[in-house]
Amino acid sequence: MGQERAWVQFARSNNKPIVELKRVVEDPPFPHWSKFVTKLSALESLPGDWQKALKILTGIYLLSDSETGEARYVGQADGTGGFLARWTEYARNGHGGNLAMQALEKNDYMVRILAIGAGEELGEKESHWKTVLGTRVSALGLNRN
């Protein structure tokens, strides 16, 4: 049999500086909306402050297959509950009411925010991103409008 090794640090002989003490655990700050990306399955476990931000923010988003990046869909989150409410619907039923997605197996899509805004401007932004990403015309696109 070989010798076993153990690695131990004794506090009395290995002084370590205290870097930080916190009385309250804080969530990491919400990233800039353009850098936000997560899977639908991770929505419920996001930090509370992040969920609050996603409830307030509205705009244009991209869903894509979490394994291949394919099967893309550009959508608009403009209702009560913002991005979080819209994405939670996809997580719950797998299609969020989208006809092309209803024909597919339920997928744990990646979600990204493409643009933020509200009102009439969102329709133009959504159309722009559908054109840029080819989600209406390519074989990978799931937009039918």
Secondary structure, 3 states (H helix, E strand, C coil): CCCCCCCCCCCCCCCCCCCCCCCCCCCCCCCCHHHCEEEHHHHHHCCHHHHHHHHHCCEEEEEECCCCCCCEEEEEECCCCHHHHHHHHHHHHCCCCCHHHHCCCCCCCEEEEEEECCCCHHHHHHHHHHHHHCCCCCCCECCCC
